[in-house]
Amino acid sequence: MDYQIGKPGRIVVVRFSDGEDVLGGIADICRKENIRAACLNMVGGMKGGRFVVGPETEEMPPIPVWRELQESHEAVGFGTVFWDKEQPKVHFHGAYGKRDSVKAGCMREGTEAFLVLEVVITEILDVNIIRELDPVSNMILVKLNTP
């Protein structure tokens, strides 16, 4: 286990409107505001997005199992933002519910807000954390650098 201790910095409150790209918008804000490390909370509605619900097997590298939101869902979740080279990368896990059906997973692409979706981004200061390609999993994973 590796860890670093940081402290909260700026807090950004975001309101996404119907049809806006959620993950892309979060990355744009972090790029524009030079937020290098952050955690985020999300609540509201989503009507589009592709997410992963786990690997097919426990073997490396993992083969993702994909699911898709194709209509409006209530959504809640938590994520982090750390940079991979020159780009902020958002890692977000959420739960997506419609009527009596609830799905959960790692939202990765095609994210589209429904009606209104709120995100609170909390900048994390005094940490040295990046994302980089892990050769075993073939995934872009978090790496804690020595301060």
N, C-alpha and C positions, 0 to 999 in steps of 0.2 A: 504494500500500500504506500502510495506517495501522497503528500498533501502540502499545501501552502496556506498561510493565513493572510487574508486580505481584509479590506474594509470597503463599505459601500461608498460609491461616488454619486454621480448624477442619477436621478431617477427620471425616466422618460415615460410619459403616459401617451399611448397611441390609440386613436379611434380609427379603425378600418371601416370603410363603407362597403355596401353591397358590391360584390364583384372584384374588389381589390385583391391583389396578390399578397398574402400574409407573410410567408417566409421571405419572399423577395423584398417586401417593404421593411421588414425587420433588418435584413442585411443592408439595405440602402441607408437606413437611419444610422446603423453602426458605422458604416463607411463614411457617411457625411459628418458624423459627430466624432469620428476617430475613437469609438468605444472598442477597446481591444479585448476586454473580458466582461461578461455580463451573465446574469441569470434573468429569466423572464417568466411571467405568469400570463396566461391567456384565458379569457372567458367570453362567450358569445356564441355566434352562429357561423357555421361553415357549410358551403354547398358544393365544394369541390376539393379534391386532393387525393394523392396517392400515398399510401402509408404501408409500412412493413409490420407484420404481425409475428415475426420470429423467423428463424432459419428453418429450412426443410429438415435438416439433421444437425447433430452436434459437431460435425466435421468441419475442419478448416480448409480453405476459406468458406465461410457460411454462404449458403444460397438463400437469398431472401424470399419470403412468401409475401406477395403483394396483395393489397386490397384497395378499394377505391370508394370515395364518397361521390355519389351521383345525384344527390338531392340535399336539401337543407337538413342539418343536424345541429343539435345543441353541442357545444364543444367546450372543454376545459382542459388545461394542461400546464406543463412546466417545461422549460428548456434552458439551454445555455448557448452562449456565443463565444467562440474563440477563433482566432485567425489561422488560416492555412495559407502561408506565404503572404500574398497581398490581398486576400479576400476574407471577409468574415464568413464563418460557417455556422449556421444555426442547427442545433441538435434539439429536436422537440418531440416529446412524447405526450399524447393526449388521449382523452376518451371522447367518443362521438356517439351521441344517442339520438334515436328517432323512434317515437312511439315506445314499444317494449323491447327494442333492439339496441344494444350498446356494443360498440366496437372500440378497441383500444390498440394503439400502436405508435410507431415512430413515423411521423408525417415527414415526407421527403420532397414532394414536388406537386405542382399543379394546384397549390392552395388558393382557395377562393372564399372570401368572406361572404356570409349571408346576412343581410340586413345591417347588423352592426356587430363588430367584434372588438373587444378591448384587450390591449396588451400593456403590461407594465414591465419596462426594462430597467433593471437595477445594475448599474455599472459596478464592476469589482476592481478596486484599485490595489496596488502593491502586490500583484501576483505576476509571475512570468510563465504563462501557459499558452501553448499553441496547439494546433492540430497538424498532424502529419501522417503520411501513409505508413501503416503497419504492414510489414511484408508477410506476416503469418495469416492475418485475417483479410488482407487486401482491402482494408477499410481505412478511412481518414479518422484517426483516433486522437484523443486528447493526450498531450505530453506536458508534464510539469518540468520546466527547466530549472536548474539551480539558480537561485537569485543572485 
